Amino acid sequence: MVSGATFGLGSVRGRSILAGLALLLLLAGVAGVALWRAQSEGSVRRSLERRAFAVAALESAHAQIFLTATFTAISVFAEDPRPFVDQYQQSRAAATESLQEARDKLTAVGGPDDSAAVDALTAEAERLFQDADRIMASFLISDRDTRIGMGLQYLQQMWPEASTAIVNLEQVAQEQEAKLSAERAAADRASDSTLVLFHVQRVCLPDGVRGALHALSFGHTPARRAASKH
């Protein structure tokens, strides 16, 4: 007959079983946390890629808007303004596309304030472009003296506004770059923690499982089973 004390919590085997189960639960918890951290880190990395793309797009828009102002100024004095009008139109389209790309990426990141800042930049750039479109169209049908007279008057009005738009765009780009740097640093720290968890899991899990299985099987050796029948 088997004594009830053999399976009681106060017995050696009972305590071993509890210790083995506790160890298995602990190791399962470590594995679960490590997996969750790895999945979370992947999401953070994708967010970082989107913000990095947005920063690049903002910097591109910054350069293209500067080029539109430059080509506008050159077309005022050029003998033939048509090549510079074409260059202006290409830079205008590139700037608009870059601003839209930046907004799309920041929207995907989930920052409504960031998206709103790009919307304000886009509206500011569009006002400049609409004025420039009209004056550039006039350049194509005007003689050189008329074009210079109109152009000088327009440039006096346009340069302060264009400079403000360029500075505003540069400021938003710098803010996004600062956020990107901070998020990268946080992601690196999280990655280090995840690596530690995986290391603990890799090192401890095999021995831990063997120890737990040994604890759970304690008392079931043939000799003990034979003894328990008497």
N, C-alpha and C positions, 0 to 999 in steps of 0.2 A: 504493500500500500504506500502511496506517495504522500509524504507529509505536506500539509498545507503551507508549512513554513518555507518549503522549497521554492514556492512561487510568490511568496509574500513580498511586499515592498521592502520589508526589513531584511530579507535574505540577501546573500551575496549575488545570486543570479538576478534577483529582482532589481537590485541597484545597478547591476551591469546593463540590464535591458534598458532601464531609464537613461543611463548615461549614453548608451549607444544611440537611442532614439534622439536624444538631445543633440548629439554630435551630428547626426544626419540632418536634422532640422537646421542646425547652424550652417553646415556646409551648403545646404540647399539655398539658404538665405543669402549667403555670400555669392553663390552662382547667379541667383536671381538679380541681386543688386548690380553685379558686374554686367549682366546682359542688358539690364535697363539703362545703365550708364552708357554702354556702347551704343545703343539705339539712340539715346538722347544726344550723344556726341555727334552722331551722323546727321541728325537734324540741325544741330548748331553749325556744323561745317557747311551744310547746304545754305543756311542763312548767311554765313560769312561770304560764300561765293557770290550770292546775289548782291550783298552790299558792296563787295569789291567791284563787281561789274557796274554798279550804280556810280561808284566813285569815278571809275574810268570814263563812263558816259558823261558825267558832269564835267570832267576835265576836258573831254573832247568838245562838248558844247561851248565851254569857255573859250577854247582856241578858235572854234568856228565863228562865234559871234565877233571875236576880235578881227577875224579875217573879213567878215562882211563889212565892218566899218572901214577897214583898210582898203578893200577893193572899191568901196563907194568913194573914198577920198581920191584914189588914183584915177578913177574914171572921170572925175571933174576936170582934170588937167591933161588927160591922155589925148593924143591926136585922134585915135579911134577908140571910143569907149566900149565897143561891143565885146572884145575879149574879157574885159574886166567886169562887165555886166554879167557875162556868162559865169565867171568865177564867183561873183557875188551870189548868183542864184544857186550854184552848187553848194557853197558854204552855208547859205540860208537853209537849204533842205537838210544838210547834214546836221546843223545845229538843232533844228526842230526834231529830227529823228533821234538824236542823242538825248535830248530832254525827255522825249517820250519813253525811251528805253530806261532811263534813270528812274522815271516815275513808276514804270511797270515793275522794276526790280524792288524798289522800296515798298511798293504796295504788297508785293509777295512776302517781303520780310515782315510786314504787319505794323509799320509805323505810320499812323495817320498824320502825325505832325510833319514827318519827313516828306510824305507825299504832298501835303499842303504847301510846303516850302518850294517844292519843284513846280507845283501849279502856279505859284506866284511868280517864279522865275520865267515860266513859259509865257504867262500873260504879259510880262514886262518885255520879253524878247519879241513877242508877236506885235506889240505896238510899234516897236522900233522897225521891225521888218515891213509893216504896212506903210509906214512913212517912207522908208527907203525904196520900196517897190514903186511908189508913185514917182519919186524923184529920178530913179533909174530909168523908168519908162520915158520920162521927159528928156533925159540925156540922149536917148536914141533918135529923137526926132528934132533935136535942137542943133543950131550951129555952135561952133566952139566958143565964141564970145558969150553967147546967151547961156550956154551950159556952165561956163565958169562963173558968171554972175549968179545964176541960180544955185550952183553948187557951193559957192562960198557962203551964201546966206544959210543954206541948209546945214552945212558943216558946223557953223557956229551954234546952231540949235541942237544938232544931233550928237556932237561929241560929249557934252556933259551927260546927256541921257544914256548914251552908250557906255560911257565910263562907269556910271552908277550901276548899270545892269551887269557889266563885267565884274565889278567889285562884289556885288551881291551874289553872283554865281560862284565866284571864287570862295566867298565866305561859306556858302552852303557846302561846297565840295570839301573844304577843310573840316567842317563840322562832321561830315560823313566819314571822312578819313580818320578823325579822332575816335569816332564810335567804332569804326572797324578795328583800329589798333586795340582798343579796350576789350572788344569782344574776342579778338584773337588771343589776347593774354589770358582771358578767363577760360577760353576753350582749351588752351595749352595746360592750364592748371587742372582742369577737369580731366583732360586726357591722362595726365600723370596719375591722378587718383584711380582712374579706370585700369591703368596698367598695373598698379599695385594690387587691385582686387583680383585681376586675372592671374597675377603671379601667386597670390595667396591660394587661389582656387587650384591652380596647376600643381603647386607644391604640396598643399595640405590634403586635397581631395582624395588622391589614391590611398595614402596612409590612413586618412580619416575613415574612408569607407571600409577598409580592411579592419580597422579597429572596431568600428561600429558592428560590422558583421560578426566579428569574433565575440563581441559582447552579447549580441543577440543570440548567438549559438552556444553561449557558455552553459555548461551543464548538460549538453546533448551529446557528449562523447559516448561511444558504445559502452564503456565501463560504467559510466554514470547511469545510462539508460538501463543496463542490466541490474545495477544496484537498486534502482528505483522500483523494480518489479517485486522486490522482496519486502 
